[in-house]
Amino acid sequence: QVQLVESGGGLVQAGDSLRLSCAASGRTFSTHRMGWFRQAPGKEREFVGAINWSGVFTSYSDSVKGRFTISRDNAKNTVYLQMNSLRPEDTAVYYCAAGAGGFTGQANIRRYDYWGQGTQVTVAS
């Protein structure tokens, strides 16, 4: 069992940076693939990025590649999403998720077993 709690969301201006954190409980965190997803009003939840259990491999959606960076600290049971050059279209509720198994299918929502409650990110133009 893994419980996830996101933090770090807020209201920022376009071009600003923000770092989200996702704190996990449970001894199996270090063996799980971690993903970040987001959901804007009226839209489906979409993949943002993912990181494998060791932190060696990462994957990003085209819309955030080059602007967002995922990292993790297994000693602290925490995964981070560093978001730079934020745009109004990045406004959404951001969720972290944990999934067992390898790094294949990391953009697929169904590949994740545990979800946080989400944190709101609003980017003003």
VOLUM-125305 format. One record per atom (N, C-alpha, C, O): residue number from 1; chain; y, z, x negated. Coordinates in steps of 0.2 Angstrom, whole numbers, plus 2048, in hexadecimal, padded with zeros to 3 digits. Example, Ala and Ser with C-alpha at 12.3 -4.5 7.8 and 13.67 -1.06 7.14 Angstrom:
{1; 'A'; {7E4; 827; 7BE}}
{1; 'A'; {7EA; 827; 7C2}}
{1; 'A'; {7F0; 827; 7BE}}
{1; 'A'; {7EF; 82A; 7B9}}
{2; 'A'; {7F5; 823; 7C0}}
{2; 'A'; {7FB; 824; 7BC}}
{2; 'A'; {800; 827; 7C0}}
{2; 'A'; {806; 828; 7BD}}
END
This chain:
{1; 'A'; {7FA; 800; 7FC}}
{1; 'A'; {800; 800; 800}}
{1; 'A'; {806; 800; 7FC}}
{1; 'A'; {807; 804; 7F7}}
{2; 'A'; {80B; 7FC; 7FD}}
{2; 'A'; {811; 7FB; 7F9}}
{2; 'A'; {817; 7FC; 7FF}}
{2; 'A'; {817; 7F8; 803}}
{3; 'A'; {81C; 800; 7FD}}
{3; 'A'; {822; 801; 802}}
{3; 'A'; {828; 7FE; 7FD}}
{3; 'A'; {828; 800; 7F8}}
{4; 'A'; {82C; 7FA; 801}}
{4; 'A'; {831; 7F7; 7FD}}
{4; 'A'; {838; 7F9; 800}}
{4; 'A'; {839; 7F9; 807}}
{5; 'A'; {83D; 7FA; 7FC}}
{5; 'A'; {844; 7FC; 7FF}}
{5; 'A'; {849; 7F8; 7FB}}
{5; 'A'; {84A; 7F9; 7F5}}
{6; 'A'; {84C; 7F4; 7FE}}
{6; 'A'; {852; 7F0; 7FB}}
{6; 'A'; {858; 7F3; 7FB}}
{6; 'A'; {85A; 7F8; 7FF}}
{7; 'A'; {85C; 7F2; 7F6}}
{7; 'A'; {863; 7F5; 7F6}}
{7; 'A'; {868; 7F0; 7F2}}
{7; 'A'; {865; 7EB; 7EE}}
{8; 'A'; {86E; 7F1; 7F2}}
{8; 'A'; {873; 7ED; 7EE}}
{8; 'A'; {877; 7E8; 7F2}}
{8; 'A'; {87B; 7E4; 7EF}}
{9; 'A'; {875; 7E7; 7F8}}
{9; 'A'; {879; 7E2; 7FC}}
{9; 'A'; {880; 7E4; 7FE}}
{9; 'A'; {882; 7EA; 7FD}}
{10; 'A'; {884; 7DF; 800}}
{10; 'A'; {88B; 7E1; 802}}
{10; 'A'; {88F; 7DB; 803}}
{10; 'A'; {88C; 7D5; 804}}
{11; 'A'; {895; 7DC; 804}}
{11; 'A'; {89A; 7D6; 805}}
{11; 'A'; {89D; 7D4; 7FF}}
{11; 'A'; {8A0; 7D9; 7FB}}
{12; 'A'; {89D; 7CE; 7FD}}
{12; 'A'; {8A0; 7CC; 7F6}}
{12; 'A'; {8A4; 7C5; 7F8}}
{12; 'A'; {8A3; 7C2; 7FD}}
{13; 'A'; {8A8; 7C3; 7F3}}
{13; 'A'; {8AB; 7BD; 7F4}}
{13; 'A'; {8A7; 7B7; 7F0}}
{13; 'A'; {8A3; 7B8; 7EC}}
{14; 'A'; {8A9; 7B1; 7F2}}
{14; 'A'; {8A5; 7AB; 7EF}}
{14; 'A'; {8A7; 7AB; 7E8}}
{14; 'A'; {8AC; 7AC; 7E6}}
{15; 'A'; {8A2; 7AA; 7E4}}
{15; 'A'; {8A2; 7AA; 7DD}}
{15; 'A'; {8A0; 7B1; 7D9}}
{15; 'A'; {89F; 7B1; 7D3}}
{16; 'A'; {8A0; 7B6; 7DD}}
{16; 'A'; {89E; 7BD; 7DB}}
{16; 'A'; {897; 7BD; 7D9}}
{16; 'A'; {893; 7B9; 7DB}}
{17; 'A'; {895; 7C3; 7D6}}
{17; 'A'; {88E; 7C4; 7D5}}
{17; 'A'; {88C; 7CB; 7D9}}
{17; 'A'; {890; 7CF; 7DA}}
{18; 'A'; {885; 7CB; 7D9}}
{18; 'A'; {882; 7D1; 7DD}}
{18; 'A'; {87B; 7D2; 7DA}}
{18; 'A'; {878; 7CD; 7D9}}
{19; 'A'; {879; 7D8; 7D9}}
{19; 'A'; {872; 7D9; 7D7}}
{19; 'A'; {86F; 7DD; 7DD}}
{19; 'A'; {871; 7E3; 7DE}}
{20; 'A'; {869; 7DB; 7DF}}
{20; 'A'; {865; 7DE; 7E4}}
{20; 'A'; {85F; 7E1; 7E0}}
{20; 'A'; {85D; 7DF; 7DB}}
{21; 'A'; {85D; 7E7; 7E3}}
{21; 'A'; {858; 7EB; 7E0}}
{21; 'A'; {853; 7EC; 7E6}}
{21; 'A'; {854; 7EC; 7EC}}
{22; 'A'; {84C; 7EC; 7E4}}
{22; 'A'; {847; 7EE; 7E8}}
{22; 'A'; {843; 7F3; 7E5}}
{22; 'A'; {83F; 7F1; 7E0}}
{23; 'A'; {843; 7F9; 7E8}}
{23; 'A'; {83F; 7FE; 7E5}}
{23; 'A'; {838; 7FF; 7E9}}
{23; 'A'; {838; 7FE; 7EF}}
{24; 'A'; {833; 7FF; 7E5}}
{24; 'A'; {82C; 7FF; 7E8}}
{24; 'A'; {829; 806; 7E7}}
{24; 'A'; {829; 809; 7E2}}
{25; 'A'; {825; 808; 7EC}}
{25; 'A'; {821; 80E; 7EB}}
{25; 'A'; {81A; 80B; 7EB}}
{25; 'A'; {818; 806; 7EE}}
{26; 'A'; {815; 80F; 7E8}}
{26; 'A'; {80E; 80D; 7E7}}
{26; 'A'; {80C; 80B; 7E0}}
{26; 'A'; {810; 808; 7DD}}
{27; 'A'; {806; 80D; 7DE}}
{27; 'A'; {804; 80C; 7D8}}
{27; 'A'; {802; 804; 7D6}}
{27; 'A'; {801; 803; 7D0}}
{28; 'A'; {802; 800; 7DB}}
{28; 'A'; {800; 7F9; 7DA}}
{28; 'A'; {806; 7F5; 7D9}}
{28; 'A'; {805; 7EF; 7D9}}
{29; 'A'; {80C; 7F7; 7D9}}
{29; 'A'; {812; 7F3; 7D8}}
{29; 'A'; {811; 7EE; 7D3}}
{29; 'A'; {812; 7E8; 7D3}}
{30; 'A'; {80F; 7F1; 7CD}}
{30; 'A'; {80F; 7ED; 7C7}}
{30; 'A'; {80A; 7E7; 7C7}}
{30; 'A'; {80A; 7E3; 7C2}}
{31; 'A'; {805; 7E7; 7CC}}
{31; 'A'; {800; 7E2; 7CC}}
{31; 'A'; {802; 7DD; 7D1}}
{31; 'A'; {7FE; 7D8; 7D2}}
{32; 'A'; {808; 7DE; 7D5}}
{32; 'A'; {80A; 7D9; 7DA}}
{32; 'A'; {80F; 7D4; 7D8}}
{32; 'A'; {813; 7D5; 7D4}}
{33; 'A'; {80E; 7CE; 7DB}}
{33; 'A'; {813; 7C9; 7DB}}
{33; 'A'; {819; 7CB; 7DF}}
{33; 'A'; {818; 7CE; 7E5}}
{34; 'A'; {81F; 7CB; 7DD}}
{34; 'A'; {825; 7CD; 7E1}}
{34; 'A'; {829; 7C7; 7E3}}
{34; 'A'; {82A; 7C2; 7DF}}
{35; 'A'; {82B; 7C6; 7E9}}
{35; 'A'; {830; 7C1; 7EB}}
{35; 'A'; {836; 7C3; 7EF}}
{35; 'A'; {836; 7C9; 7F1}}
{36; 'A'; {83B; 7BF; 7EF}}
{36; 'A'; {841; 7C0; 7F2}}
{36; 'A'; {842; 7BA; 7F7}}
{36; 'A'; {841; 7B5; 7F6}}
{37; 'A'; {843; 7BC; 7FE}}
{37; 'A'; {844; 7B8; 803}}
{37; 'A'; {84B; 7B9; 806}}
{37; 'A'; {84E; 7BF; 805}}
{38; 'A'; {84E; 7B5; 80A}}
{38; 'A'; {854; 7B6; 80E}}
{38; 'A'; {853; 7B3; 815}}
{38; 'A'; {850; 7AE; 816}}
{39; 'A'; {857; 7B6; 819}}
{39; 'A'; {858; 7B3; 820}}
{39; 'A'; {85F; 7B3; 823}}
{39; 'A'; {862; 7B9; 823}}
{40; 'A'; {861; 7AE; 824}}
{40; 'A'; {868; 7AD; 827}}
{40; 'A'; {867; 7AD; 82E}}
{40; 'A'; {862; 7AB; 831}}
{41; 'A'; {86D; 7AF; 832}}
{41; 'A'; {86D; 7AF; 839}}
{41; 'A'; {86A; 7A8; 83C}}
{41; 'A'; {86D; 7A3; 83A}}
{42; 'A'; {866; 7A8; 841}}
{42; 'A'; {863; 7A2; 844}}
{42; 'A'; {85F; 79E; 840}}
{42; 'A'; {85D; 798; 842}}
{43; 'A'; {85D; 7A0; 83A}}
{43; 'A'; {859; 79C; 835}}
{43; 'A'; {853; 7A0; 833}}
{43; 'A'; {852; 7A6; 834}}
{44; 'A'; {84E; 79C; 831}}
{44; 'A'; {847; 79F; 82F}}
{44; 'A'; {848; 7A2; 828}}
{44; 'A'; {84D; 7A1; 824}}
{45; 'A'; {844; 7A7; 827}}
{45; 'A'; {844; 7AA; 821}}
{45; 'A'; {842; 7A5; 81B}}
{45; 'A'; {83D; 7A2; 81C}}
{46; 'A'; {845; 7A5; 816}}
{46; 'A'; {844; 7A0; 811}}
{46; 'A'; {843; 7A3; 80A}}
{46; 'A'; {846; 7A9; 808}}
{47; 'A'; {83F; 7A0; 806}}
{47; 'A'; {83E; 7A2; 7FF}}
{47; 'A'; {844; 7A2; 7FA}}
{47; 'A'; {847; 79D; 7FB}}
{48; 'A'; {845; 7A7; 7F7}}
{48; 'A'; {84A; 7A7; 7F2}}
{48; 'A'; {847; 7A7; 7EB}}
{48; 'A'; {849; 7A2; 7E7}}
{49; 'A'; {843; 7AB; 7E9}}
{49; 'A'; {840; 7AB; 7E2}}
{49; 'A'; {83A; 7B0; 7E2}}
{49; 'A'; {839; 7B4; 7E7}}
{50; 'A'; {836; 7B0; 7DD}}
{50; 'A'; {830; 7B4; 7DC}}
{50; 'A'; {82F; 7B5; 7D4}}
{50; 'A'; {831; 7B1; 7D0}}
{51; 'A'; {82C; 7BB; 7D3}}
{51; 'A'; {82A; 7BC; 7CC}}
{51; 'A'; {823; 7BF; 7CC}}
{51; 'A'; {821; 7C3; 7D1}}
{52; 'A'; {81F; 7BD; 7C7}}
{52; 'A'; {818; 7BF; 7C7}}
{52; 'A'; {818; 7C7; 7C4}}
{52; 'A'; {81D; 7CA; 7C3}}
{53; 'A'; {812; 7C9; 7C4}}
{53; 'A'; {811; 7D0; 7C3}}
{53; 'A'; {814; 7D3; 7BC}}
{53; 'A'; {816; 7D8; 7BC}}
{54; 'A'; {813; 7CE; 7B7}}
{54; 'A'; {815; 7D0; 7B1}}
{54; 'A'; {81D; 7CF; 7AF}}
{54; 'A'; {820; 7D1; 7AA}}
{55; 'A'; {820; 7CB; 7B4}}
{55; 'A'; {826; 7C8; 7B2}}
{55; 'A'; {827; 7C2; 7AE}}
{55; 'A'; {82D; 7C0; 7AD}}
{56; 'A'; {822; 7BF; 7AC}}
{56; 'A'; {822; 7BA; 7A8}}
{56; 'A'; {824; 7B3; 7AB}}
{56; 'A'; {827; 7AF; 7A9}}
{57; 'A'; {821; 7B3; 7B2}}
{57; 'A'; {822; 7AD; 7B6}}
{57; 'A'; {827; 7AE; 7BB}}
{57; 'A'; {826; 7B3; 7BF}}
{58; 'A'; {82C; 7AA; 7BC}}
{58; 'A'; {830; 7AA; 7C2}}
{58; 'A'; {831; 7A3; 7C5}}
{58; 'A'; {82F; 79E; 7C2}}
{59; 'A'; {833; 7A3; 7CB}}
{59; 'A'; {834; 79D; 7CF}}
{59; 'A'; {83A; 79E; 7D4}}
{59; 'A'; {83B; 7A3; 7D7}}
{60; 'A'; {83D; 799; 7D5}}
{60; 'A'; {843; 799; 7D9}}
{60; 'A'; {844; 793; 7DE}}
{60; 'A'; {841; 78E; 7DC}}
{61; 'A'; {847; 794; 7E3}}
{61; 'A'; {849; 78E; 7E8}}
{61; 'A'; {84E; 78A; 7E4}}
{61; 'A'; {852; 78D; 7E0}}
{62; 'A'; {84E; 784; 7E6}}
{62; 'A'; {854; 780; 7E3}}
{62; 'A'; {85B; 782; 7E5}}
{62; 'A'; {85F; 781; 7E1}}
{63; 'A'; {85C; 785; 7EB}}
{63; 'A'; {862; 787; 7ED}}
{63; 'A'; {865; 78D; 7E9}}
{63; 'A'; {86B; 78E; 7E8}}
{64; 'A'; {861; 791; 7E5}}
{64; 'A'; {863; 796; 7E1}}
{64; 'A'; {862; 795; 7DA}}
{64; 'A'; {864; 799; 7D5}}
{65; 'A'; {85E; 790; 7D8}}
{65; 'A'; {85C; 78F; 7D1}}
{65; 'A'; {862; 78F; 7CC}}
{65; 'A'; {867; 78B; 7CE}}
{66; 'A'; {862; 792; 7C7}}
{66; 'A'; {868; 792; 7C2}}
{66; 'A'; {86D; 797; 7C4}}
{66; 'A'; {872; 799; 7C0}}
{67; 'A'; {86D; 79A; 7CA}}
{67; 'A'; {872; 79F; 7CC}}
{67; 'A'; {86F; 7A6; 7CD}}
{67; 'A'; {872; 7AB; 7CC}}
{68; 'A'; {869; 7A6; 7CF}}
{68; 'A'; {865; 7AD; 7D1}}
{68; 'A'; {860; 7AE; 7CB}}
{68; 'A'; {85D; 7A9; 7C9}}
{69; 'A'; {85F; 7B4; 7CA}}
{69; 'A'; {85A; 7B6; 7C5}}
{69; 'A'; {856; 7BC; 7C7}}
{69; 'A'; {859; 7C1; 7C9}}
{70; 'A'; {84F; 7BB; 7C7}}
{70; 'A'; {84B; 7C1; 7C9}}
{70; 'A'; {848; 7C4; 7C3}}
{70; 'A'; {846; 7C1; 7BE}}
{71; 'A'; {848; 7CB; 7C3}}
{71; 'A'; {844; 7CF; 7BE}}
{71; 'A'; {841; 7D5; 7C1}}
{71; 'A'; {842; 7D6; 7C7}}
{72; 'A'; {83D; 7D8; 7BD}}
{72; 'A'; {83A; 7DE; 7BF}}
{72; 'A'; {839; 7E3; 7B9}}
{72; 'A'; {838; 7E1; 7B4}}
{73; 'A'; {838; 7E9; 7BB}}
{73; 'A'; {837; 7EF; 7B7}}
{73; 'A'; {831; 7F2; 7BA}}
{73; 'A'; {832; 7F6; 7BE}}
{74; 'A'; {82B; 7F1; 7B7}}
{74; 'A'; {825; 7F4; 7BA}}
{74; 'A'; {825; 7FC; 7B9}}
{74; 'A'; {822; 800; 7BC}}
{75; 'A'; {828; 7FE; 7B3}}
{75; 'A'; {829; 805; 7B2}}
{75; 'A'; {82D; 809; 7B7}}
{75; 'A'; {82C; 80F; 7B9}}
{76; 'A'; {832; 805; 7BA}}
{76; 'A'; {836; 808; 7C0}}
{76; 'A'; {834; 806; 7C7}}
{76; 'A'; {837; 808; 7CB}}
{77; 'A'; {82F; 802; 7C7}}
{77; 'A'; {82C; 7FF; 7CD}}
{77; 'A'; {832; 7FC; 7D1}}
{77; 'A'; {833; 7FD; 7D7}}
{78; 'A'; {836; 7F8; 7CE}}
{78; 'A'; {83C; 7F5; 7D1}}
{78; 'A'; {83C; 7ED; 7CF}}
{78; 'A'; {83A; 7EB; 7C9}}
{79; 'A'; {83E; 7E9; 7D4}}
{79; 'A'; {83F; 7E2; 7D2}}
{79; 'A'; {847; 7E1; 7D4}}
{79; 'A'; {849; 7E4; 7D9}}
{80; 'A'; {84A; 7DC; 7D0}}
{80; 'A'; {851; 7DB; 7D1}}
{80; 'A'; {852; 7D4; 7D3}}
{80; 'A'; {84E; 7CF; 7D1}}
{81; 'A'; {857; 7D3; 7D6}}
{81; 'A'; {85A; 7CC; 7D8}}
{81; 'A'; {861; 7CC; 7D6}}
{81; 'A'; {865; 7CE; 7D9}}
{82; 'A'; {863; 7C8; 7D0}}
{82; 'A'; {869; 7C8; 7CD}}
{82; 'A'; {86C; 7C1; 7D0}}
{82; 'A'; {869; 7BC; 7CF}}
{83; 'A'; {872; 7C2; 7D4}}
{83; 'A'; {874; 7BC; 7D8}}
{83; 'A'; {87B; 7BB; 7D5}}
{83; 'A'; {880; 7BF; 7D6}}
{84; 'A'; {87C; 7B5; 7D2}}
{84; 'A'; {883; 7B3; 7CF}}
{84; 'A'; {885; 7AD; 7D3}}
{84; 'A'; {882; 7A9; 7D6}}
{85; 'A'; {88C; 7AC; 7D2}}
{85; 'A'; {88F; 7A6; 7D5}}
{85; 'A'; {88D; 7A5; 7DC}}
{85; 'A'; {88B; 7A0; 7DF}}
{86; 'A'; {88E; 7AB; 7E0}}
{86; 'A'; {88C; 7AB; 7E7}}
{86; 'A'; {890; 7A6; 7EB}}
{86; 'A'; {896; 7A6; 7EA}}
{87; 'A'; {88D; 7A4; 7F0}}
{87; 'A'; {890; 79F; 7F5}}
{87; 'A'; {890; 7A2; 7FC}}
{87; 'A'; {88B; 7A6; 7FD}}
{88; 'A'; {894; 79F; 800}}
{88; 'A'; {894; 7A2; 807}}
{88; 'A'; {88D; 7A0; 80A}}
{88; 'A'; {88A; 7A4; 80F}}
{89; 'A'; {88A; 79B; 808}}
{89; 'A'; {883; 799; 80B}}
{89; 'A'; {87D; 79E; 809}}
{89; 'A'; {878; 79D; 80B}}
{90; 'A'; {87F; 7A2; 804}}
{90; 'A'; {87A; 7A7; 802}}
{90; 'A'; {87A; 7AD; 806}}
{90; 'A'; {876; 7B2; 806}}
{91; 'A'; {87F; 7AD; 80B}}
{91; 'A'; {87F; 7B3; 810}}
{91; 'A'; {878; 7B3; 814}}
{91; 'A'; {876; 7AE; 817}}
{92; 'A'; {875; 7B9; 814}}
{92; 'A'; {86F; 7BA; 817}}
{92; 'A'; {86D; 7C1; 816}}
{92; 'A'; {870; 7C5; 813}}
{93; 'A'; {867; 7C3; 81A}}
{93; 'A'; {864; 7C9; 818}}
{93; 'A'; {85F; 7C7; 813}}
{93; 'A'; {85B; 7C3; 814}}
{94; 'A'; {85E; 7CB; 80E}}
{94; 'A'; {85A; 7CA; 808}}
{94; 'A'; {854; 7CF; 809}}
{94; 'A'; {855; 7D5; 809}}
{95; 'A'; {84E; 7CC; 808}}
{95; 'A'; {848; 7D0; 808}}
{95; 'A'; {844; 7D0; 802}}
{95; 'A'; {844; 7CA; 7FF}}
{96; 'A'; {841; 7D5; 7FF}}
{96; 'A'; {83C; 7D5; 7FA}}
{96; 'A'; {835; 7D6; 7FD}}
{96; 'A'; {835; 7D9; 803}}
{97; 'A'; {831; 7D3; 7FA}}
{97; 'A'; {82A; 7D3; 7FC}}
{97; 'A'; {825; 7D3; 7F6}}
{97; 'A'; {827; 7D1; 7F1}}
{98; 'A'; {81F; 7D6; 7F8}}
{98; 'A'; {81A; 7D7; 7F3}}
{98; 'A'; {814; 7D4; 7F5}}
{98; 'A'; {812; 7D4; 7FB}}
{99; 'A'; {810; 7D0; 7F1}}
{99; 'A'; {80A; 7CD; 7F2}}
{99; 'A'; {805; 7CE; 7ED}}
{99; 'A'; {807; 7CE; 7E7}}
{100; 'A'; {7FF; 7CF; 7EF}}
{100; 'A'; {7F9; 7CF; 7EA}}
{100; 'A'; {7F7; 7C8; 7E8}}
{100; 'A'; {7F9; 7C4; 7EB}}
{101; 'A'; {7F4; 7C8; 7E3}}
{101; 'A'; {7F1; 7C2; 7E1}}
{101; 'A'; {7F5; 7BE; 7DB}}
{101; 'A'; {7FA; 7C1; 7D9}}
{102; 'A'; {7F4; 7B8; 7DA}}
{102; 'A'; {7F7; 7B4; 7D5}}
{102; 'A'; {7FE; 7B2; 7D7}}
{102; 'A'; {801; 7B3; 7DC}}
{103; 'A'; {801; 7AD; 7D3}}
{103; 'A'; {807; 7AB; 7D4}}
{103; 'A'; {808; 7A4; 7D8}}
{103; 'A'; {80D; 7A1; 7D8}}
{104; 'A'; {802; 7A2; 7DA}}
{104; 'A'; {802; 79C; 7DE}}
{104; 'A'; {804; 79D; 7E5}}
{104; 'A'; {803; 7A2; 7E8}}
{105; 'A'; {808; 798; 7E8}}
{105; 'A'; {80A; 799; 7EF}}
{105; 'A'; {810; 79E; 7EF}}
{105; 'A'; {810; 7A1; 7F5}}
{106; 'A'; {813; 79F; 7EA}}
{106; 'A'; {818; 7A5; 7EA}}
{106; 'A'; {81E; 7A4; 7EF}}
{106; 'A'; {821; 7A9; 7F1}}
{107; 'A'; {81F; 79E; 7F1}}
{107; 'A'; {824; 79D; 7F6}}
{107; 'A'; {822; 79D; 7FD}}
{107; 'A'; {826; 79D; 802}}
{108; 'A'; {81C; 79F; 7FE}}
{108; 'A'; {819; 79F; 805}}
{108; 'A'; {819; 7A6; 808}}
{108; 'A'; {817; 7AB; 805}}
{109; 'A'; {81D; 7A7; 80D}}
{109; 'A'; {81E; 7AE; 810}}
{109; 'A'; {817; 7B1; 811}}
{109; 'A'; {816; 7B7; 811}}
{110; 'A'; {812; 7AD; 813}}
{110; 'A'; {80B; 7B0; 815}}
{110; 'A'; {808; 7B3; 80F}}
{110; 'A'; {803; 7B6; 810}}
{111; 'A'; {80A; 7B1; 809}}
{111; 'A'; {807; 7B4; 803}}
{111; 'A'; {809; 7BB; 801}}
{111; 'A'; {807; 7BD; 7FC}}
{112; 'A'; {80D; 7BE; 805}}
{112; 'A'; {810; 7C4; 804}}
{112; 'A'; {80E; 7C9; 809}}
{112; 'A'; {80D; 7C8; 80F}}
{113; 'A'; {80C; 7CF; 807}}
{113; 'A'; {809; 7D4; 80B}}
{113; 'A'; {80D; 7DA; 80D}}
{113; 'A'; {80C; 7DD; 812}}
{114; 'A'; {812; 7DB; 809}}
{114; 'A'; {817; 7E1; 80A}}
{114; 'A'; {81E; 7DE; 80A}}
{114; 'A'; {820; 7DA; 806}}
{115; 'A'; {822; 7E1; 80F}}
{115; 'A'; {829; 7DF; 80F}}
{115; 'A'; {82E; 7E5; 810}}
{115; 'A'; {82C; 7EA; 812}}
{116; 'A'; {834; 7E4; 80D}}
{116; 'A'; {839; 7E9; 80E}}
{116; 'A'; {83D; 7E8; 814}}
{116; 'A'; {83B; 7E3; 818}}
{117; 'A'; {842; 7EC; 815}}
{117; 'A'; {845; 7EC; 81C}}
{117; 'A'; {84B; 7E7; 81B}}
{117; 'A'; {84E; 7E5; 820}}
{118; 'A'; {84D; 7E5; 815}}
{118; 'A'; {852; 7E0; 814}}
{118; 'A'; {859; 7E3; 813}}
{118; 'A'; {85A; 7E9; 815}}
{119; 'A'; {85D; 7DF; 80F}}
{119; 'A'; {864; 7E2; 80E}}
{119; 'A'; {869; 7DC; 80F}}
{119; 'A'; {867; 7D6; 80D}}
{120; 'A'; {86E; 7DD; 812}}
{120; 'A'; {873; 7D8; 814}}
{120; 'A'; {878; 7D6; 80E}}
{120; 'A'; {87A; 7DA; 80B}}
{121; 'A'; {878; 7CF; 80D}}
{121; 'A'; {87D; 7CD; 808}}
{121; 'A'; {881; 7C8; 80C}}
{121; 'A'; {87F; 7C3; 80F}}
{122; 'A'; {888; 7C9; 80B}}
{122; 'A'; {88D; 7C5; 80F}}
{122; 'A'; {892; 7C2; 809}}
{122; 'A'; {895; 7C6; 806}}
{123; 'A'; {892; 7BC; 809}}
{123; 'A'; {897; 7B9; 804}}
{123; 'A'; {89C; 7B5; 808}}
{123; 'A'; {89B; 7B1; 80C}}
{124; 'A'; {8A2; 7B8; 807}}
{124; 'A'; {8A8; 7B5; 80A}}
{124; 'A'; {8AB; 7AF; 806}}
{124; 'A'; {8AB; 7B0; 800}}
{125; 'A'; {8AE; 7AB; 80A}}
{125; 'A'; {8B1; 7A5; 806}}
{125; 'A'; {8B8; 7A6; 804}}
{125; 'A'; {8BB; 7A2; 801}}
END
